[in-house]
Amino acid sequence: MAEPETPDREAARRADLWQARCLLRAARSATLGTQTGGQPFTALVTPATAPDLSVLLWLSTLSEHTRHLLAEPRCALMVMGEAEGANPQTAPRLTITGLAERIEDAALKARWLAMHPYAALYADFGDFALWRIRPAGGLFVGGFARATRLRQADLLPNEAAVARIAAAEADIVSHCNTDHASAMAELGGGGDWRMVAVDTDGCLLGLGEQEGGEQEGGEQVRRIAWSAPVADADGVRAELIALLRRARLPRG
């Protein structure tokens, strides 16, 4: 018989769900699990996330795991954070399951490249294509002996909020970079940081964005999470103001 939910247990579960989403949003590498003929196989991949938290992958048809997905789209993906100490099991990690599909979407390709700007060197190679994994559920482990099972409804952001922020994203990014360039530099920790993407859960900054989307410094990007999911552009504005206030607090 399952234990009844208490306010403390429910609060801990909500905290785990939020940490899981932030972990997936920030991940720049992951382990992809596929299978062929019943034999499991894992590979290193470089993910990004769509506004709705679908995982985006830029895969070559020459890769073993891509051939597996073409034959069997069921897969799993694991992302990890940093361990607290010498024990690797203290690292937070999230495993999601879902179905992979090859897609054609210029906006989502640009979003993947915003997370991995170094890949512009091979982004137009003919053997590469964009893939999407829609999370169906998963398991979040917040540390040693601390696991939370996730349903799809638990993990995914609110659809209406996703749509509102996606519709406002271009204006938000343009306004922040044009009218608040110094604030973006502060959020990045100093330097020519610019906002390159925003969603319900946070924003992505890139260092030294140039015309054409190329960036100085290759892979220098920084994911900044909000304190909680936001529902619209006003929520984004409030989070940015709070982040700047914290960044300006005296240290020590």
C-alpha atoms as a printed R data frame, in Angstrom:
    type eleno elety resid chain resno      x      y       z
1   ATOM     1    CA   MET     A     1  0.000  0.000   0.000
2   ATOM     2    CA   ALA     A     2  1.412  3.367  -1.037
3   ATOM     3    CA   GLU     A     3  2.221  5.876   1.671
4   ATOM     4    CA   PRO     A     4 -0.120  8.899   1.721
5   ATOM     5    CA   GLU     A     5  1.279 12.163   0.424
6   ATOM     6    CA   THR     A     6  2.101 14.716   3.103
7   ATOM     7    CA   PRO     A     7  2.792 18.424   2.540
8   ATOM     8    CA   ASP     A     8  6.501 17.805   3.091
9   ATOM     9    CA   ARG     A     9  6.586 14.847   0.702
10  ATOM    10    CA   GLU     A    10  4.638 16.778  -1.937
11  ATOM    11    CA   ALA     A    11  6.980 19.769  -1.621
12  ATOM    12    CA   ALA     A    12  9.991 17.468  -1.996
13  ATOM    13    CA   ARG     A    13  8.433 15.879  -5.073
14  ATOM    14    CA   ARG     A    14  7.778 19.275  -6.670
15  ATOM    15    CA   ALA     A    15 11.378 20.275  -5.964
16  ATOM    16    CA   ASP     A    16 12.619 17.065  -7.609
17  ATOM    17    CA   LEU     A    17 10.422 17.640 -10.676
18  ATOM    18    CA   TRP     A    18 11.768 21.175 -11.072
19  ATOM    19    CA   GLN     A    19 15.378 20.043 -10.632
20  ATOM    20    CA   ALA     A    20 14.811 17.318 -13.222
21  ATOM    21    CA   ARG     A    21 13.526 19.819 -15.795
22  ATOM    22    CA   CYS     A    22 16.377 22.233 -15.141
23  ATOM    23    CA   LEU     A    23 18.893 19.400 -15.449
24  ATOM    24    CA   LEU     A    24 17.511 18.370 -18.839
25  ATOM    25    CA   ARG     A    25 17.371 21.970 -20.101
26  ATOM    26    CA   ALA     A    26 21.007 22.607 -19.141
27  ATOM    27    CA   ALA     A    27 22.499 19.338 -20.415
28  ATOM    28    CA   ARG     A    28 24.995 19.659 -23.258
29  ATOM    29    CA   SER     A    29 25.891 15.972 -23.304
30  ATOM    30    CA   ALA     A    30 23.885 12.832 -22.599
31  ATOM    31    CA   THR     A    31 23.901  9.064 -22.891
32  ATOM    32    CA   LEU     A    32 21.459  7.728 -25.480
33  ATOM    33    CA   GLY     A    33 20.203  4.178 -25.080
34  ATOM    34    CA   THR     A    34 19.040  2.316 -28.191
35  ATOM    35    CA   GLN     A    35 18.706 -1.323 -29.119
36  ATOM    36    CA   THR     A    36 19.084 -3.557 -32.128
37  ATOM    37    CA   GLY     A    37 17.808 -7.110 -32.267
38  ATOM    38    CA   GLY     A    38 17.217 -7.029 -28.536
39  ATOM    39    CA   GLN     A    39 20.808 -5.990 -27.784
40  ATOM    40    CA   PRO     A    40 21.068 -2.710 -25.802
41  ATOM    41    CA   PHE     A    41 23.534 -0.055 -26.966
42  ATOM    42    CA   THR     A    42 24.571  3.325 -25.544
43  ATOM    43    CA   ALA     A    43 26.227  6.345 -27.154
44  ATOM    44    CA   LEU     A    44 27.285  9.867 -26.280
45  ATOM    45    CA   VAL     A    45 25.027 12.532 -27.822
46  ATOM    46    CA   THR     A    46 24.712 16.315 -27.520
47  ATOM    47    CA   PRO     A    47 21.138 17.377 -26.693
48  ATOM    48    CA   ALA     A    48 19.222 20.604 -26.585
49  ATOM    49    CA   THR     A    49 15.577 21.106 -25.670
50  ATOM    50    CA   ALA     A    50 12.652 22.533 -27.598
51  ATOM    51    CA   PRO     A    51 10.323 24.985 -25.825
52  ATOM    52    CA   ASP     A    52  8.005 22.073 -24.920
53  ATOM    53    CA   LEU     A    53 10.967 20.138 -23.380
54  ATOM    54    CA   SER     A    54 11.262 17.692 -26.269
55  ATOM    55    CA   VAL     A    55 14.896 16.637 -26.624
56  ATOM    56    CA   LEU     A    56 16.620 17.682 -29.847
57  ATOM    57    CA   LEU     A    57 19.546 15.743 -31.314
58  ATOM    58    CA   TRP     A    58 21.618 16.411 -34.439
59  ATOM    59    CA   LEU     A    59 22.563 12.943 -35.641
60  ATOM    60    CA   SER     A    60 24.514 11.479 -38.530
61  ATOM    61    CA   THR     A    61 23.139  8.531 -40.478
62  ATOM    62    CA   LEU     A    62 26.684  7.126 -40.321
63  ATOM    63    CA   SER     A    63 26.322  6.643 -36.559
64  ATOM    64    CA   GLU     A    64 25.396  3.273 -35.127
65  ATOM    65    CA   HIS     A    65 22.767  4.696 -32.795
66  ATOM    66    CA   THR     A    66 21.054  6.573 -35.638
67  ATOM    67    CA   ARG     A    67 20.659  3.335 -37.591
68  ATOM    68    CA   HIS     A    68 19.159  1.775 -34.467
69  ATOM    69    CA   LEU     A    69 16.606  4.597 -34.146
70  ATOM    70    CA   LEU     A    70 15.625  4.269 -37.796
71  ATOM    71    CA   ALA     A    71 14.706  0.634 -37.130
72  ATOM    72    CA   GLU     A    72 13.388  1.020 -33.563
73  ATOM    73    CA   PRO     A    73 12.429  4.510 -32.297
74  ATOM    74    CA   ARG     A    74 11.956  3.475 -28.657
75  ATOM    75    CA   CYS     A    75 14.879  4.838 -26.684
76  ATOM    76    CA   ALA     A    76 16.108  6.279 -23.400
77  ATOM    77    CA   LEU     A    77 18.296  9.254 -22.603
78  ATOM    78    CA   MET     A    78 20.246 10.008 -19.413
79  ATOM    79    CA   VAL     A    79 21.679 13.365 -18.361
80  ATOM    80    CA   MET     A    80 23.785 14.008 -15.260
81  ATOM    81    CA   GLY     A    81 24.776 16.890 -13.048
82  ATOM    82    CA   GLU     A    82 27.842 17.288 -10.863
83  ATOM    83    CA   ALA     A    83 28.549 15.012  -7.904
84  ATOM    84    CA   GLU     A    84 28.783 16.660  -4.494
85  ATOM    85    CA   GLY     A    85 32.005 14.864  -3.611
86  ATOM    86    CA   ALA     A    86 34.061 11.788  -4.411
87  ATOM    87    CA   ASN     A    87 31.027  9.487  -4.643
88  ATOM    88    CA   PRO     A    88 29.595  9.615  -8.215
89  ATOM    89    CA   GLN     A    89 26.235  8.436  -6.878
90  ATOM    90    CA   THR     A    90 25.680 11.830  -5.275
91  ATOM    91    CA   ALA     A    91 25.297 13.336  -8.780
92  ATOM    92    CA   PRO     A    92 21.725 14.219  -9.779
93  ATOM    93    CA   ARG     A    93 20.626 12.421 -12.932
94  ATOM    94    CA   LEU     A    94 17.540 12.082 -15.058
95  ATOM    95    CA   THR     A    95 16.586  9.230 -17.370
96  ATOM    96    CA   ILE     A    96 13.729  9.784 -19.795
97  ATOM    97    CA   THR     A    97 12.071  7.344 -22.154
98  ATOM    98    CA   GLY     A    98 10.299  8.143 -25.393
99  ATOM    99    CA   LEU     A    99 10.065  7.719 -29.141
100 ATOM   100    CA   ALA     A   100 12.636  9.317 -31.433
101 ATOM   101    CA   GLU     A   101 11.586 10.795 -34.761
102 ATOM   102    CA   ARG     A   102 13.460 12.518 -37.555
103 ATOM   103    CA   ILE     A   103 12.057 15.989 -38.260
104 ATOM   104    CA   GLU     A   104 12.580 18.976 -40.540
105 ATOM   105    CA   ASP     A   105 12.269 22.210 -38.557
106 ATOM   106    CA   ALA     A   106 14.560 25.173 -39.187
107 ATOM   107    CA   ALA     A   107 13.591 26.909 -35.930
108 ATOM   108    CA   LEU     A   108 14.351 23.844 -33.820
109 ATOM   109    CA   LYS     A   109 17.616 23.285 -35.684
110 ATOM   110    CA   ALA     A   110 18.576 26.872 -34.826
111 ATOM   111    CA   ARG     A   111 17.672 26.171 -31.217
112 ATOM   112    CA   TRP     A   112 19.952 23.131 -31.158
113 ATOM   113    CA   LEU     A   113 22.759 25.200 -32.703
114 ATOM   114    CA   ALA     A   114 22.254 27.912 -30.075
115 ATOM   115    CA   MET     A   115 23.163 25.283 -27.470
116 ATOM   116    CA   HIS     A   116 26.028 23.887 -29.586
117 ATOM   117    CA   PRO     A   117 27.419 26.772 -31.710
118 ATOM   118    CA   TYR     A   118 30.666 24.884 -32.458
119 ATOM   119    CA   ALA     A   119 28.553 22.486 -34.568
120 ATOM   120    CA   ALA     A   120 28.014 25.177 -37.217
121 ATOM   121    CA   LEU     A   121 31.091 23.644 -38.876
122 ATOM   122    CA   TYR     A   122 29.119 20.530 -39.797
123 ATOM   123    CA   ALA     A   123 25.514 21.676 -39.427
124 ATOM   124    CA   ASP     A   124 24.870 21.491 -43.179
125 ATOM   125    CA   PHE     A   125 26.535 18.149 -43.883
126 ATOM   126    CA   GLY     A   126 24.209 15.957 -45.925
127 ATOM   127    CA   ASP     A   127 24.385 12.940 -43.616
128 ATOM   128    CA   PHE     A   128 23.123 14.882 -40.559
129 ATOM   129    CA   ALA     A   129 19.514 15.447 -39.583
130 ATOM   130    CA   LEU     A   130 17.484 16.735 -36.652
131 ATOM   131    CA   TRP     A   131 15.813 14.238 -34.339
132 ATOM   132    CA   ARG     A   132 13.265 14.814 -31.600
133 ATOM   133    CA   ILE     A   133 12.446 12.709 -28.536
134 ATOM   134    CA   ARG     A   134  9.197 13.560 -26.781
135 ATOM   135    CA   PRO     A   135  9.567 12.480 -23.132
136 ATOM   136    CA   ALA     A   136  6.996  9.862 -22.155
137 ATOM   137    CA   GLY     A   137  8.174  9.583 -18.556
138 ATOM   138    CA   GLY     A   138 11.298  8.897 -16.606
139 ATOM   139    CA   LEU     A   139 13.189  8.633 -13.362
140 ATOM   140    CA   PHE     A   140 14.994 11.398 -11.500
141 ATOM   141    CA   VAL     A   141 17.650 10.508  -8.947
142 ATOM   142    CA   GLY     A   142 18.516 13.509  -6.808
143 ATOM   143    CA   GLY     A   143 21.449 11.786  -5.118
144 ATOM   144    CA   PHE     A   144 22.318  8.616  -3.277
145 ATOM   145    CA   ALA     A   145 19.140  6.574  -2.528
146 ATOM   146    CA   ARG     A   146 16.815  9.402  -3.603
147 ATOM   147    CA   ALA     A   147 14.648  8.570  -6.621
148 ATOM   148    CA   THR     A   148 11.421 10.044  -8.017
149 ATOM   149    CA   ARG     A   149  9.433  8.468 -10.856
150 ATOM   150    CA   LEU     A   150  8.113 10.980 -13.364
151 ATOM   151    CA   ARG     A   151  4.972 10.789 -15.428
152 ATOM   152    CA   GLN     A   152  4.839 12.720 -18.681
153 ATOM   153    CA   ALA     A   153  2.321 15.151 -17.174
154 ATOM   154    CA   ASP     A   154  4.683 15.776 -14.245
155 ATOM   155    CA   LEU     A   155  7.690 16.529 -16.399
156 ATOM   156    CA   LEU     A   156  6.381 18.622 -19.294
157 ATOM   157    CA   PRO     A   157  5.766 22.378 -19.011
158 ATOM   158    CA   ASN     A   158  2.321 23.917 -19.339
159 ATOM   159    CA   GLU     A   159  1.322 23.991 -23.032
160 ATOM   160    CA   ALA     A   160 -0.325 27.420 -22.907
161 ATOM   161    CA   ALA     A   161  2.713 28.925 -21.183
162 ATOM   162    CA   VAL     A   162  5.016 27.344 -23.767
163 ATOM   163    CA   ALA     A   163  2.953 28.882 -26.583
164 ATOM   164    CA   ARG     A   164  2.827 32.353 -24.992
165 ATOM   165    CA   ILE     A   165  6.564 32.550 -24.413
166 ATOM   166    CA   ALA     A   166  7.378 31.078 -27.836
167 ATOM   167    CA   ALA     A   167  5.229 33.798 -29.444
168 ATOM   168    CA   ALA     A   168  7.049 36.498 -27.460
169 ATOM   169    CA   GLU     A   169 10.558 35.009 -27.640
170 ATOM   170    CA   ALA     A   170 11.885 37.041 -30.587
171 ATOM   171    CA   ASP     A   171 10.764 40.314 -28.968
172 ATOM   172    CA   ILE     A   172 12.164 39.316 -25.557
173 ATOM   173    CA   VAL     A   173 15.556 38.388 -27.013
174 ATOM   174    CA   SER     A   174 15.747 41.514 -29.178
175 ATOM   175    CA   HIS     A   175 14.733 43.801 -26.303
176 ATOM   176    CA   CYS     A   176 17.227 42.287 -23.870
177 ATOM   177    CA   ASN     A   177 20.120 42.445 -26.319
178 ATOM   178    CA   THR     A   178 19.339 45.894 -27.730
179 ATOM   179    CA   ASP     A   179 18.171 47.783 -24.647
180 ATOM   180    CA   HIS     A   180 19.804 45.814 -21.831
181 ATOM   181    CA   ALA     A   181 23.139 44.626 -23.198
182 ATOM   182    CA   SER     A   182 24.963 45.544 -19.990
183 ATOM   183    CA   ALA     A   183 22.482 43.502 -17.954
184 ATOM   184    CA   MET     A   184 23.085 40.460 -20.152
185 ATOM   185    CA   ALA     A   185 26.827 40.895 -19.600
186 ATOM   186    CA   GLU     A   186 26.229 40.958 -15.842
187 ATOM   187    CA   LEU     A   187 24.154 37.788 -15.964
188 ATOM   188    CA   GLY     A   188 26.881 36.054 -17.934
189 ATOM   189    CA   GLY     A   189 29.522 37.088 -15.417
190 ATOM   190    CA   GLY     A   190 31.232 39.699 -17.588
191 ATOM   191    CA   GLY     A   191 31.933 39.834 -21.311
192 ATOM   192    CA   ASP     A   192 29.847 40.154 -24.437
193 ATOM   193    CA   TRP     A   193 27.076 37.791 -23.365
194 ATOM   194    CA   ARG     A   194 23.796 37.951 -25.280
195 ATOM   195    CA   MET     A   195 20.490 36.180 -24.861
196 ATOM   196    CA   VAL     A   196 19.973 33.601 -27.614
197 ATOM   197    CA   ALA     A   197 16.880 31.697 -26.403
198 ATOM   198    CA   VAL     A   198 14.223 31.808 -23.695
199 ATOM   199    CA   ASP     A   199 11.540 29.395 -22.459
200 ATOM   200    CA   THR     A   200  9.267 28.682 -19.511
201 ATOM   201    CA   ASP     A   201 12.162 27.431 -17.391
202 ATOM   202    CA   GLY     A   202 15.040 29.801 -18.111
203 ATOM   203    CA   CYS     A   203 17.160 31.416 -20.792
204 ATOM   204    CA   LEU     A   204 20.301 30.658 -22.766
205 ATOM   205    CA   LEU     A   205 23.142 33.150 -23.088
206 ATOM   206    CA   GLY     A   206 25.861 32.998 -25.749
207 ATOM   207    CA   LEU     A   207 29.222 34.748 -25.651
208 ATOM   208    CA   GLY     A   208 29.989 37.215 -28.425
209 ATOM   209    CA   GLU     A   209 27.222 36.438 -30.882
210 ATOM   210    CA   GLN     A   210 28.059 37.758 -34.327
211 ATOM   211    CA   GLU     A   211 26.068 38.251 -37.508
212 ATOM   212    CA   GLY     A   212 24.893 34.971 -38.929
213 ATOM   213    CA   GLY     A   213 24.602 33.421 -35.468
214 ATOM   214    CA   GLU     A   214 28.275 32.458 -35.142
215 ATOM   215    CA   GLN     A   215 29.886 32.968 -31.784
216 ATOM   216    CA   GLU     A   216 33.348 33.815 -30.655
217 ATOM   217    CA   GLY     A   217 34.677 31.299 -28.198
218 ATOM   218    CA   GLY     A   218 33.046 28.330 -29.929
219 ATOM   219    CA   GLU     A   219 31.048 26.504 -27.273
220 ATOM   220    CA   GLN     A   220 30.704 29.247 -24.685
221 ATOM   221    CA   VAL     A   221 27.045 29.209 -23.750
222 ATOM   222    CA   ARG     A   222 25.417 29.494 -20.355
223 ATOM   223    CA   ARG     A   223 22.018 28.223 -19.283
224 ATOM   224    CA   ILE     A   224 20.311 30.259 -16.545
225 ATOM   225    CA   ALA     A   225 17.312 28.726 -14.793
226 ATOM   226    CA   TRP     A   226 14.403 30.717 -13.398
227 ATOM   227    CA   SER     A   227 13.416 30.219  -9.767
228 ATOM   228    CA   ALA     A   228 10.244 28.463 -10.984
229 ATOM   229    CA   PRO     A   229  8.400 27.996 -14.308
230 ATOM   230    CA   VAL     A   230  6.952 31.195 -15.764
231 ATOM   231    CA   ALA     A   231  3.745 31.616 -17.717
232 ATOM   232    CA   ASP     A   232  4.364 34.618 -19.970
233 ATOM   233    CA   ALA     A   233  6.669 37.494 -20.930
234 ATOM   234    CA   ASP     A   234  5.879 39.336 -17.686
235 ATOM   235    CA   GLY     A   235  7.116 36.307 -15.786
236 ATOM   236    CA   VAL     A   236 10.356 36.331 -17.788
237 ATOM   237    CA   ARG     A   237 10.830 40.023 -17.000
238 ATOM   238    CA   ALA     A   238 10.280 39.443 -13.274
239 ATOM   239    CA   GLU     A   239 12.801 36.590 -13.217
240 ATOM   240    CA   LEU     A   240 15.437 38.637 -15.049
241 ATOM   241    CA   ILE     A   241 15.005 41.529 -12.620
242 ATOM   242    CA   ALA     A   242 15.357 39.172  -9.642
243 ATOM   243    CA   LEU     A   243 18.467 37.570 -11.148
244 ATOM   244    CA   LEU     A   244 20.092 40.959 -11.699
245 ATOM   245    CA   ARG     A   245 19.299 42.060  -8.158
246 ATOM   246    CA   ARG     A   246 20.967 38.942  -6.786
247 ATOM   247    CA   ALA     A   247 23.956 39.407  -9.100
248 ATOM   248    CA   ARG     A   248 24.431 42.939  -7.772
249 ATOM   249    CA   LEU     A   249 24.354 42.013  -4.098
250 ATOM   250    CA   PRO     A   250 27.681 42.570  -2.327
251 ATOM   251    CA   ARG     A   251 29.608 39.362  -1.805
252 ATOM   252    CA   GLY     A   252 31.235 38.208   1.375
